[in-house]
Amino acid sequence: MPKPIVDCKKCKRHFTCVSVCPVNVFEKTGKGCVKVARPNDCIGCGACEANCPEKAIKVK
């Protein structure tokens, strides 16, 4: 089962992943990096990984 992993050292909170994820895996946070709120819903499409401007997400 695929799961997105966010490198919080790279994440600059652009929240592109939030807008491109077709199954709403991510949530915006008040501080820190984006939250992987529903990792089990990930379908492994790779949209978050491909569209992250900081290359902070890997789908494994």
C-alpha positions as CSV (number, residue, x, y, z in Angstrom):
1,M,0.0,0.0,0.0
2,P,1.5,3.4,-1.0
3,K,2.1,6.1,1.5
4,P,3.3,9.6,1.1
5,I,6.3,10.7,3.3
6,V,7.0,14.4,3.8
7,D,10.5,15.6,4.5
8,C,9.7,18.5,6.9
9,K,13.2,19.9,6.5
10,K,12.3,20.6,2.8
11,C,8.6,21.5,3.1
12,K,8.0,25.3,2.8
13,R,4.2,25.0,3.2
14,H,3.2,25.8,-0.4
15,F,0.4,23.3,0.1
16,T,0.4,22.3,-3.5
17,C,0.0,18.7,-2.3
18,V,-3.3,19.6,-0.6
19,S,-4.7,21.0,-3.8
20,V,-3.5,18.3,-6.2
21,C,-4.3,15.2,-4.2
22,P,-7.4,13.6,-5.6
23,V,-8.3,11.7,-2.4
24,N,-7.5,14.5,0.2
25,V,-4.6,12.8,2.0
26,F,-3.1,16.0,3.2
27,E,-4.2,18.8,5.5
28,K,-2.8,22.3,6.0
29,T,-1.2,23.1,9.3
30,G,-0.7,26.2,11.3
31,K,3.0,25.6,11.6
32,G,5.6,23.0,10.6
33,C,5.1,21.0,7.5
34,V,2.0,19.7,5.8
35,K,0.2,16.9,7.7
36,V,-0.4,13.5,6.1
37,A,-3.8,13.2,7.7
38,R,-5.1,10.2,5.9
39,P,-2.2,8.0,4.7
40,N,-4.3,4.9,4.2
41,D,-6.4,6.7,1.6
42,C,-3.4,7.3,-0.6
43,I,-3.9,5.7,-4.1
44,G,-0.2,6.1,-5.1
45,C,-0.9,8.4,-8.1
46,G,2.2,10.5,-7.4
47,A,0.6,13.8,-8.0
48,C,1.9,15.2,-4.7
49,E,5.4,14.1,-5.4
50,A,5.4,15.4,-9.0
51,N,3.9,18.8,-8.1
52,C,5.8,19.6,-4.8
53,P,8.0,22.7,-5.7
54,E,10.4,21.7,-2.9
55,K,10.5,18.0,-3.8
56,A,9.7,17.3,-0.1
57,I,7.3,14.4,-0.8
58,K,8.1,10.8,-1.7
59,V,5.4,8.1,-2.2
60,K,6.6,4.7,-1.1
